[in-house]
Amino acid sequence: MDNNKPETIGDGATVIVKNVMAAFSYNAPDGSSSLLEYWEKASGRKATECAHEICNRQATEGAIATRAFSADKSRYVFPACETCARRTEMLYVKGPLVPLP
């Protein structure tokens, strides 16, 4: 594993998350131009579609969320369409989730 990459959560598994509201004001970390680019670099994957299980739209942004029903309140990035990135209910997301530094 590359030591410069953060450890992902739920690689290939479904994770229940809750979007962090007002997350659109966050700057992309690690010299990335966007949160979606940060997710791609950190996960080593290309974001083609929204990670929400019931959505088939193209991923256009990186959404910031916390894990639902967990004491872990770290913030994670996942690829999302514009609609799913702004949802307020819990989402079933196909991993991986990439932690924010």
C-alpha positions as CSV (number, residue, x, y, z in Angstrom):
1,M,0.0,0.0,0.0
2,D,1.2,3.5,-0.8
3,N,2.0,5.3,2.4
4,N,1.0,8.6,0.9
5,K,-2.6,7.5,0.4
6,P,-5.1,7.6,3.2
7,E,-6.7,4.3,4.2
8,T,-10.1,3.9,2.7
9,I,-13.2,2.6,4.4
10,G,-15.7,0.1,3.0
11,D,-13.8,-0.8,-0.2
12,G,-16.4,-2.6,-2.2
13,A,-18.9,-2.7,0.7
14,T,-22.0,-0.6,1.4
15,V,-21.6,2.0,4.1
16,I,-24.4,4.1,5.6
17,V,-23.5,7.8,5.6
18,K,-25.0,11.2,6.4
19,N,-23.9,14.1,4.3
20,V,-22.2,17.0,6.1
21,M,-24.2,20.1,5.4
22,A,-22.4,23.2,4.1
23,A,-19.6,21.0,3.0
24,F,-19.4,22.7,-0.4
25,S,-17.3,25.5,1.2
26,Y,-14.5,23.0,1.9
27,N,-11.3,23.3,-0.2
28,A,-9.9,20.2,-1.8
29,P,-7.0,18.8,0.2
30,D,-3.6,17.5,-1.0
31,G,-3.2,19.8,-4.0
32,S,-6.3,18.5,-5.7
33,S,-8.4,20.9,-7.7
34,S,-11.7,19.4,-6.4
35,L,-12.9,16.9,-3.8
36,L,-13.8,14.5,-6.6
37,E,-10.2,14.6,-7.9
38,Y,-9.0,14.1,-4.3
39,W,-11.2,11.0,-4.0
40,E,-9.8,9.6,-7.3
41,K,-6.2,10.2,-6.3
42,A,-6.6,8.7,-2.8
43,S,-8.7,5.7,-3.9
44,G,-6.8,5.0,-7.1
45,R,-10.1,4.7,-9.0
46,K,-12.0,6.8,-11.6
47,A,-15.3,8.2,-10.4
48,T,-17.7,7.4,-13.1
49,E,-21.1,7.2,-11.3
50,C,-22.6,8.4,-8.1
51,A,-21.8,6.0,-5.2
52,H,-25.3,6.2,-3.7
53,E,-26.7,2.6,-4.3
54,I,-30.0,3.7,-5.9
55,C,-28.5,6.4,-8.2
56,N,-27.2,5.8,-11.7
57,R,-26.2,9.4,-12.5
58,Q,-22.7,10.5,-13.3
59,A,-20.5,11.6,-10.4
60,T,-19.8,15.3,-10.7
61,E,-18.5,16.1,-7.3
62,G,-17.1,14.8,-4.1
63,A,-19.6,14.7,-1.3
64,I,-18.5,14.9,2.4
65,A,-20.2,12.7,4.9
66,T,-19.8,11.0,8.3
67,R,-20.6,7.3,8.9
68,A,-24.1,6.9,10.3
69,F,-24.6,4.9,13.5
70,S,-20.9,5.1,14.3
71,A,-18.9,6.7,17.0
72,D,-16.5,7.6,14.2
73,K,-17.3,11.2,13.3
74,S,-14.5,11.6,10.9
75,R,-15.3,13.2,7.6
76,Y,-15.1,11.1,4.4
77,V,-15.4,11.9,0.7
78,F,-17.3,9.8,-1.9
79,P,-18.2,10.5,-5.5
80,A,-21.7,11.8,-6.0
81,C,-24.1,13.5,-8.4
82,E,-25.2,17.0,-7.6
83,T,-28.5,15.7,-6.2
84,C,-27.1,13.0,-3.9
85,A,-24.3,15.3,-2.6
86,R,-27.1,17.6,-1.2
87,R,-29.4,15.0,0.2
88,T,-30.2,15.3,3.9
89,E,-31.3,11.7,4.7
90,M,-29.0,8.8,5.3
91,L,-27.5,7.3,2.1
92,Y,-26.3,3.7,1.3
93,V,-23.0,4.4,-0.4
94,K,-20.8,1.9,-2.2
95,G,-17.3,2.3,-0.9
96,P,-14.6,3.2,-0.7
97,L,-14.9,6.3,1.4
98,V,-11.7,8.4,1.6
99,P,-11.0,10.2,4.8
100,L,-10.4,13.9,4.8
101,P,-7.0,14.9,6.4
